Amino acid sequence: MRWTRAKVPTLCGRCARRIEVGDPLLLLTIGSATKPIPKVRCTSCYGPAPPDLPSALELREARPPIDMTRLGLLPLVWSRDPGEEG
C-alpha cells in the first residue's frame, strides 16, 4: 500500500469515482511478486492522504527528438515509373 498522485485520469476500484491527474490515490498491490495486480482507491474510500504526500507531480524534461536521417531511416523515397498505376 502506498499513497501517490494520479499520473493519468482513472477510476476508483471501489466506488468508481473519477480520479483526475494530480489527485491523491491509494495504490494497493494484490497477488504474488511475479504477477502483482494493482488496485486504485480514492480518498473517499480510504480517508485523507497523508500530509507528507508531495503537493505536485514532478515534471520531467521532454527528451529531444531523434534525428531519423542520422539513423538512415529518413527521408523515405518512393519512386514510380511513369506508366505504373497505383
MMTF fields as JSON, N, C-alpha, C and O atoms, coordinates in Angstrom:
{
  "mmtfVersion": "1.0.0",
  "mmtfProducer": "UNKNOWN",
  "numBonds": 343,
  "numAtoms": 344,
  "numGroups": 86,
  "numChains": 1,
  "numModels": 1,
  "chainsPerModel": [1],
  "groupsPerChain": [86],
  "chainIdList": ["A"],
  "bondAtomList": [4, 2, 8, 6, 12, 10, 16, 14, 20, 18, 24, 22, 28, 26, 32, 30, 36, 34, 40, 38, 44, 42, 48, 46, 52, 50, 56, 54, 60, 58, 64, 62, 68, 66, 72, 70, 76, 74, 80, 78, 84, 82, 88, 86, 92, 90, 96, 94, 100, 98, 104, 102, 108, 106, 112, 110, 116, 114, 120, 118, 124, 122, 128, 126, 132, 130, 136, 134, 140, 138, 144, 142, 148, 146, 152, 150, 156, 154, 160, 158, 164, 162, 168, 166, 172, 170, 176, 174, 180, 178, 184, 182, 188, 186, 192, 190, 196, 194, 200, 198, 204, 202, 208, 206, 212, 210, 216, 214, 220, 218, 224, 222, 228, 226, 232, 230, 236, 234, 240, 238, 244, 242, 248, 246, 252, 250, 256, 254, 260, 258, 264, 262, 268, 266, 272, 270, 276, 274, 280, 278, 284, 282, 288, 286, 292, 290, 296, 294, 300, 298, 304, 302, 308, 306, 312, 310, 316, 314, 320, 318, 324, 322, 328, 326, 332, 330, 336, 334, 340, 338],
  "bondOrderList": [1, 1, 1, 1, 1, 1, 1, 1, 1, 1, 1, 1, 1, 1, 1, 1, 1, 1, 1, 1, 1, 1, 1, 1, 1, 1, 1, 1, 1, 1, 1, 1, 1, 1, 1, 1, 1, 1, 1, 1, 1, 1, 1, 1, 1, 1, 1, 1, 1, 1, 1, 1, 1, 1, 1, 1, 1, 1, 1, 1, 1, 1, 1, 1, 1, 1, 1, 1, 1, 1, 1, 1, 1, 1, 1, 1, 1, 1, 1, 1, 1, 1, 1, 1, 1],
  "groupList": [{"groupName": "MET", "atomNameList": ["N", "CA", "C", "O"], "elementList": ["N", "C", "C", "O"], "formalChargeList": [0, 0, 0, 0], "bondAtomList": [1, 0, 2, 1, 3, 2], "bondOrderList": [1, 1, 2], "singleLetterCode": "M", "chemCompType": "L-PEPTIDE LINKING"}, {"groupName": "ARG", "atomNameList": ["N", "CA", "C", "O"], "elementList": ["N", "C", "C", "O"], "formalChargeList": [0, 0, 0, 0], "bondAtomList": [1, 0, 2, 1, 3, 2], "bondOrderList": [1, 1, 2], "singleLetterCode": "R", "chemCompType": "L-PEPTIDE LINKING"}, {"groupName": "TRP", "atomNameList": ["N", "CA", "C", "O"], "elementList": ["N", "C", "C", "O"], "formalChargeList": [0, 0, 0, 0], "bondAtomList": [1, 0, 2, 1, 3, 2], "bondOrderList": [1, 1, 2], "singleLetterCode": "W", "chemCompType": "L-PEPTIDE LINKING"}, {"groupName": "THR", "atomNameList": ["N", "CA", "C", "O"], "elementList": ["N", "C", "C", "O"], "formalChargeList": [0, 0, 0, 0], "bondAtomList": [1, 0, 2, 1, 3, 2], "bondOrderList": [1, 1, 2], "singleLetterCode": "T", "chemCompType": "L-PEPTIDE LINKING"}, {"groupName": "ALA", "atomNameList": ["N", "CA", "C", "O"], "elementList": ["N", "C", "C", "O"], "formalChargeList": [0, 0, 0, 0], "bondAtomList": [1, 0, 2, 1, 3, 2], "bondOrderList": [1, 1, 2], "singleLetterCode": "A", "chemCompType": "L-PEPTIDE LINKING"}, {"groupName": "LYS", "atomNameList": ["N", "CA", "C", "O"], "elementList": ["N", "C", "C", "O"], "formalChargeList": [0, 0, 0, 0], "bondAtomList": [1, 0, 2, 1, 3, 2], "bondOrderList": [1, 1, 2], "singleLetterCode": "K", "chemCompType": "L-PEPTIDE LINKING"}, {"groupName": "VAL", "atomNameList": ["N", "CA", "C", "O"], "elementList": ["N", "C", "C", "O"], "formalChargeList": [0, 0, 0, 0], "bondAtomList": [1, 0, 2, 1, 3, 2], "bondOrderList": [1, 1, 2], "singleLetterCode": "V", "chemCompType": "L-PEPTIDE LINKING"}, {"groupName": "PRO", "atomNameList": ["N", "CA", "C", "O"], "elementList": ["N", "C", "C", "O"], "formalChargeList": [0, 0, 0, 0], "bondAtomList": [1, 0, 2, 1, 3, 2], "bondOrderList": [1, 1, 2], "singleLetterCode": "P", "chemCompType": "L-PEPTIDE LINKING"}, {"groupName": "LEU", "atomNameList": ["N", "CA", "C", "O"], "elementList": ["N", "C", "C", "O"], "formalChargeList": [0, 0, 0, 0], "bondAtomList": [1, 0, 2, 1, 3, 2], "bondOrderList": [1, 1, 2], "singleLetterCode": "L", "chemCompType": "L-PEPTIDE LINKING"}, {"groupName": "CYS", "atomNameList": ["N", "CA", "C", "O"], "elementList": ["N", "C", "C", "O"], "formalChargeList": [0, 0, 0, 0], "bondAtomList": [1, 0, 2, 1, 3, 2], "bondOrderList": [1, 1, 2], "singleLetterCode": "C", "chemCompType": "L-PEPTIDE LINKING"}, {"groupName": "GLY", "atomNameList": ["N", "CA", "C", "O"], "elementList": ["N", "C", "C", "O"], "formalChargeList": [0, 0, 0, 0], "bondAtomList": [1, 0, 2, 1, 3, 2], "bondOrderList": [1, 1, 2], "singleLetterCode": "G", "chemCompType": "PEPTIDE LINKING"}, {"groupName": "ILE", "atomNameList": ["N", "CA", "C", "O"], "elementList": ["N", "C", "C", "O"], "formalChargeList": [0, 0, 0, 0], "bondAtomList": [1, 0, 2, 1, 3, 2], "bondOrderList": [1, 1, 2], "singleLetterCode": "I", "chemCompType": "L-PEPTIDE LINKING"}, {"groupName": "GLU", "atomNameList": ["N", "CA", "C", "O"], "elementList": ["N", "C", "C", "O"], "formalChargeList": [0, 0, 0, 0], "bondAtomList": [1, 0, 2, 1, 3, 2], "bondOrderList": [1, 1, 2], "singleLetterCode": "E", "chemCompType": "L-PEPTIDE LINKING"}, {"groupName": "ASP", "atomNameList": ["N", "CA", "C", "O"], "elementList": ["N", "C", "C", "O"], "formalChargeList": [0, 0, 0, 0], "bondAtomList": [1, 0, 2, 1, 3, 2], "bondOrderList": [1, 1, 2], "singleLetterCode": "D", "chemCompType": "L-PEPTIDE LINKING"}, {"groupName": "SER", "atomNameList": ["N", "CA", "C", "O"], "elementList": ["N", "C", "C", "O"], "formalChargeList": [0, 0, 0, 0], "bondAtomList": [1, 0, 2, 1, 3, 2], "bondOrderList": [1, 1, 2], "singleLetterCode": "S", "chemCompType": "L-PEPTIDE LINKING"}, {"groupName": "TYR", "atomNameList": ["N", "CA", "C", "O"], "elementList": ["N", "C", "C", "O"], "formalChargeList": [0, 0, 0, 0], "bondAtomList": [1, 0, 2, 1, 3, 2], "bondOrderList": [1, 1, 2], "singleLetterCode": "Y", "chemCompType": "L-PEPTIDE LINKING"}],
  "groupTypeList": [0, 1, 2, 3, 1, 4, 5, 6, 7, 3, 8, 9, 10, 1, 9, 4, 1, 1, 11, 12, 6, 10, 13, 7, 8, 8, 8, 8, 3, 11, 10, 14, 4, 3, 5, 7, 11, 7, 5, 6, 1, 9, 3, 14, 9, 15, 10, 7, 4, 7, 7, 13, 8, 7, 14, 4, 8, 12, 8, 1, 12, 4, 1, 7, 7, 11, 13, 0, 3, 1, 8, 10, 8, 8, 7, 8, 6, 2, 14, 1, 13, 7, 10, 12, 12, 10],
  "groupIdList": [1, 2, 3, 4, 5, 6, 7, 8, 9, 10, 11, 12, 13, 14, 15, 16, 17, 18, 19, 20, 21, 22, 23, 24, 25, 26, 27, 28, 29, 30, 31, 32, 33, 34, 35, 36, 37, 38, 39, 40, 41, 42, 43, 44, 45, 46, 47, 48, 49, 50, 51, 52, 53, 54, 55, 56, 57, 58, 59, 60, 61, 62, 63, 64, 65, 66, 67, 68, 69, 70, 71, 72, 73, 74, 75, 76, 77, 78, 79, 80, 81, 82, 83, 84, 85, 86],
  "secStructList": [7, 3, 3, 3, 3, 7, 1, 1, 7, 3, 3, 7, 6, 6, 6, 7, 7, 3, 3, 7, 6, 6, 7, 3, 3, 3, 3, 3, 3, 3, 3, 7, 1, 1, 1, 3, 3, 3, 3, 3, 3, 7, 2, 2, 2, 2, 7, 7, 7, 7, 6, 6, 1, 7, 1, 1, 7, 7, 7, 7, 7, 7, 7, 7, 7, 7, 7, 6, 6, 6, 6, 6, 7, 7, 1, 7, 7, 7, 7, 7, 7, 6, 6, 7, 7, 7],
  "xCoordList": [0.841, 0.0, 0.885, 1.827, 0.562, 1.273, 0.407, -0.338, 0.52, -0.188, 0.661, 1.879, 0.02, 0.705, -0.272, -1.411, 0.144, -0.737, -0.98, -0.093, -2.186, -2.56, -1.774, -1.692, -1.204, -0.466, -1.357, -1.081, -2.42, -3.409, -4.794, -4.921, -5.83, -7.181, -7.542, -7.266, -8.153, -8.512, -9.766, -10.293, -10.237, -11.416, -11.039, -10.155, -11.716, -11.542, -12.115, -13.185, -11.406, -11.855, -12.946, -13.497, -13.271, -14.299, -15.604, -16.671, -15.527, -16.758, -16.917, -17.917, -15.969, -15.985, -15.954, -16.387, -15.443, -15.282, -14.128, -13.115, -14.271, -13.225, -12.098, -12.342, -10.876, -9.688, -8.936, -8.473, -8.824, -8.177, -6.658, -6.154, -5.946, -4.486, -4.083, -4.588, -3.184, -2.7, -3.458, -2.987, -4.622, -5.374, -4.677, -4.088, -4.734, -4.124, -4.929, -6.155, -4.22, -4.865, -4.029, -2.817, -4.685, -4.006, -3.812, -4.774, -2.578, -2.257, -2.002, -1.019, -2.882, -2.753, -2.203, -2.567, -1.351, -0.834, -1.24, -0.843, -2.026, -2.537, -1.995, -1.876, -1.674, -1.182, 0.257, 0.813, 0.838, 2.204, 3.203, 2.836, 4.453, 5.502, 5.7, 6.144, 5.376, 5.562, 4.412, 4.613, 3.209, 2.05, 1.271, 0.185, 1.821, 1.078, -0.114, -0.044, -1.198, -2.411, -2.619, -2.9, -2.483, -2.666, -4.145, -4.96, -4.48, -5.836, -5.749, -4.853, -6.662, -6.664, -7.847, -8.965, -7.598, -8.659, -8.551, -7.453, -9.7, -9.736, -9.71, -9.748, -9.645, -9.622, -10.976, -11.041, -12.055, -13.374, -13.492, -14.177, -12.836, -12.923, -11.95, -12.285, -10.76, -9.741, -9.294, -8.256, -10.027, -9.681, -8.698, -8.284, -8.331, -7.454, -6.032, -5.562, -5.377, -3.992, -3.088, -3.444, -1.938, -1.03, -0.521, -0.402, -0.224, 0.207, 1.566, 1.871, 2.406, 3.728, 3.735, 4.805, 2.565, 2.465, 2.852, 2.352, 3.732, 4.123, 2.902, 1.964, 2.924, 1.753, 1.602, 0.502, 2.662, 2.576, 3.395, 4.306, 3.051, 3.806, 5.115, 5.177, 6.157, 7.425, 7.351, 7.019, 7.656, 7.631, 9.035, 9.999, 9.12, 10.413, 10.549, 9.563, 11.789, 12.014, 11.775, 12.096, 11.209, 10.956, 12.288, 13.22, 12.358, 13.565, 13.654, 12.628, 14.854, 14.966, 14.56, 14.764, 13.988, 13.574, 14.784, 15.876, 14.565, 15.63, 15.737, 14.732, 16.948, 17.188, 17.155, 18.127, 16.053, 15.867, 16.754, 17.068, 17.164, 18.047, 19.418, 20.104, 19.816, 21.1, 21.094, 22.129, 19.931, 19.819, 19.639, 19.648, 19.478, 19.292, 17.859, 17.606, 16.91, 15.513, 14.737, 13.703, 15.213, 14.542, 15.543, 16.728, 15.217, 13.89, 13.544, 14.402, 12.285, 11.792, 11.461, 10.728, 11.993, 11.788, 11.024, 11.466, 9.888, 9.084, 9.229, 8.939, 9.673, 9.802, 8.819, 8.65, 8.182, 7.25, 7.637, 8.14, 7.393, 7.587, 6.435, 5.333, 6.644, 5.566, 4.345, 3.227, 4.522, 3.381, 2.757, 1.764, 3.31, 2.808, 1.531, 1.452, 0.531, -0.717, -0.702, -0.01, -1.465, -1.469, -2.019, -2.068],
  "yCoordList": [-1.176, 0.0, 1.237, 1.348, 2.166, 3.428, 4.52, 4.291, 5.701, 6.853, 7.514, 7.628, 7.943, 8.63, 9.585, 9.713, 10.242, 11.124, 10.497, 9.86, 10.681, 10.095, 10.753, 11.979, 9.939, 10.437, 10.515, 11.274, 9.73, 9.737, 9.683, 9.204, 10.157, 10.028, 8.553, 7.744, 8.208, 6.822, 6.784, 7.829, 5.598, 5.417, 4.645, 3.789, 4.957, 4.199, 2.804, 2.653, 1.798, 0.426, 0.018, -1.076, 0.868, 0.527, 1.275, 0.663, 2.608, 3.397, 3.969, 4.63, 3.732, 4.185, 5.712, 6.249, 6.407, 7.86, 8.173, 7.474, 9.218, 9.611, 10.309, 11.22, 9.869, 10.451, 11.186, 10.577, 12.495, 13.325, 13.308, 12.861, 13.798, 13.891, 14.786, 15.9, 14.304, 15.061, 14.805, 15.194, 14.161, 13.841, 12.713, 11.829, 12.729, 11.637, 10.35, 10.377, 9.229, 7.917, 6.914, 7.075, 5.873, 4.786, 3.66, 3.194, 3.221, 2.155, 0.883, 0.785, -0.085, -1.38, -2.387, -2.352, -3.263, -4.321, -5.652, -5.983, -6.404, -7.687, -8.768, -8.552, -9.908, -11.017, -11.344, -10.833, -12.194, -12.626, -11.616, -10.666, -11.844, -10.941, -11.062, -10.111, -12.219, -12.399, -11.812, -11.4, -11.764, -11.209, -10.286, -10.64, -9.094, -8.183, -7.574, -7.282, -7.387, -6.787, -5.451, -5.426, -4.323, -3.024, -2.702, -2.94, -2.162, -1.708, -0.249, 0.124, 0.575, 2.007, 2.344, 1.887, 3.15, 3.607, 5.118, 5.674, 5.774, 7.231, 7.629, 6.773, 8.933, 9.441, 9.282, 9.24, 9.192, 8.98, 7.586, 7.407, 6.607, 5.226, 4.945, 4.195, 5.526, 5.201, 6.37, 6.28, 7.449, 8.584, 9.52, 9.298, 10.567, 11.576, 11.052, 10.154, 11.64, 11.282, 11.805, 12.771, 11.191, 11.675, 13.078, 13.437, 13.864, 15.242, 15.354, 16.398, 14.303, 14.385, 13.995, 13.906, 13.76, 13.454, 14.693, 15.782, 14.552, 15.724, 16.417, 15.759, 17.746, 18.5, 18.563, 18.812, 18.345, 18.432, 17.309, 16.759, 16.992, 15.981, 16.571, 17.735, 15.76, 16.206, 16.073, 15.008, 17.142, 17.122, 16.866, 17.52, 15.905, 15.611, 16.431, 16.78, 16.723, 17.421, 16.452, 15.267, 16.975, 16.139, 15.755, 16.558, 14.552, 14.105, 14.792, 15.051, 15.09, 15.698, 14.683, 13.482, 15.158, 14.214, 13.519, 14.081, 12.302, 11.518, 11.946, 12.063, 12.176, 12.558, 11.291, 10.536, 11.06, 9.827, 9.774, 8.687, 10.931, 10.913, 10.374, 9.754, 10.611, 10.103, 8.585, 7.939, 8.023, 6.57, 5.889, 4.661, 6.681, 6.118, 5.728, 4.99, 6.208, 5.835, 6.868, 6.544, 8.086, 9.139, 9.807, 9.745, 10.405, 10.501, 9.226, 8.6, 8.865, 7.726, 8.211, 9.186, 7.539, 7.958, 6.858, 5.71, 7.216, 6.291, 6.687, 7.821, 5.757, 6.063, 5.199, 4.013, 5.813, 5.1, 5.335, 6.396, 4.342, 4.509, 5.343, 5.264, 6.143, 6.972, 6.184, 6.694, 4.965, 4.186, 3.309, 2.629, 3.313, 2.46, 3.043, 4.242, 2.19, 2.634, 2.282, 1.355, 3.021, 2.616, 3.584, 3.33],
  "zCoordList": [0.0, 0.0, 0.0, 0.785, -0.899, -0.862, -1.47, -2.424, -0.903, -1.415, -2.485, -2.344, -3.541, -4.628, -5.292, -4.842, -6.334, -7.103, -8.464, -9.033, -8.982, -10.264, -11.39, -11.469, -12.249, -13.405, -14.637, -15.566, -14.638, -15.715, -15.076, -13.949, -15.755, -15.19, -15.03, -15.916, -13.915, -13.64, -12.777, -12.397, -12.472, -11.625, -10.375, -10.4, -9.287, -8.049, -8.276, -8.868, -7.808, -7.978, -7.011, -7.132, -6.058, -5.075, -5.325, -5.362, -5.499, -5.665, -7.076, -7.356, -7.954, -9.35, -9.495, -10.514, -8.475, -8.548, -9.489, -9.482, -10.299, -11.23, -10.461, -9.67, -10.705, -10.089, -11.193, -12.157, -11.04, -12.053, -11.864, -10.834, -12.865, -12.805, -11.637, -11.499, -10.808, -9.658, -8.372, -7.303, -8.435, -7.223, -6.463, -7.084, -5.119, -4.358, -4.517, -4.628, -4.526, -4.594, -3.845, -3.705, -3.361, -2.664, -3.661, -4.27, -3.83, -4.76, -3.973, -3.237, -4.128, -3.46, -4.458, -5.634, -4.018, -4.879, -4.268, -3.15, -5.005, -4.534, -5.46, -6.666, -4.911, -5.712, -5.364, -4.393, -6.165, -5.91, -6.465, -7.157, -6.15, -6.623, -8.128, -8.772, -8.694, -10.135, -10.941, -12.083, -10.372, -11.071, -10.145, -9.687, -9.864, -8.99, -9.715, -10.908, -8.99, -9.535, -8.829, -7.631, -9.567, -8.91, -8.725, -9.617, -7.568, -7.256, -6.835, -6.077, -7.315, -7.039, -6.144, -6.384, -5.106, -4.209, -4.05, -4.028, -3.939, -3.796, -2.331, -1.448, -2.073, -0.697, -0.017, 1.212, -0.786, -0.193, 0.414, 1.421, -0.18, 0.303, 1.444, 2.361, 1.407, 2.393, 3.242, 3.897, 3.256, 4.106, 3.437, 2.299, 4.151, 3.552, 3.336, 4.035, 2.356, 2.071, 3.185, 3.859, 3.386, 4.431, 4.104, 2.933, 5.124, 4.877, 4.207, 3.63, 4.264, 3.656, 2.175, 1.572, 1.582, 0.162, -0.641, -0.358, -1.637, -2.422, -3.027, -3.477, -3.033, -3.465, -4.98, -5.474, -5.717, -7.174, -7.8, -7.182, -9.019, -9.742, -10.228, -10.623, -10.197, -10.75, -12.259, -12.781, -12.951, -14.405, -14.925, -14.529, -15.814, -16.427, -17.704, -18.353, -18.041, -19.293, -20.438, -20.348, -21.511, -22.677, -23.321, -23.376, -23.792, -24.48, -25.83, -26.46, -26.281, -27.607, -28.673, -28.496, -29.772, -30.817, -31.442, -31.513, -31.884, -32.515, -33.968, -34.669, -34.406, -35.793, -36.644, -36.673, -37.328, -38.098, -39.335, -39.82, -39.853, -41.025, -40.631, -41.444, -39.381, -38.913, -38.816, -38.985, -38.543, -38.433, -39.784, -39.873, -40.822, -42.154, -42.447, -43.4, -41.649, -41.851, -42.656, -43.239, -42.698, -43.447, -44.352, -44.024, -45.393, -45.977, -46.738, -47.36, -46.675, -47.436, -48.839, -49.01, -49.824, -51.209, -51.921, -51.973, -52.461, -53.241, -54.692, -55.073, -55.485, -56.914, -57.69, -57.409, -58.66, -59.523, -60.968, -61.338, -61.752, -63.181, -63.719, -63.177, -64.768, -65.283, -65.731, -65.643, -66.204, -66.68, -65.598, -65.857, -64.417, -63.343, -62.758, -62.49, -62.562, -61.96, -60.489, -60.068, -59.712, -58.339, -57.415, -56.211]
}
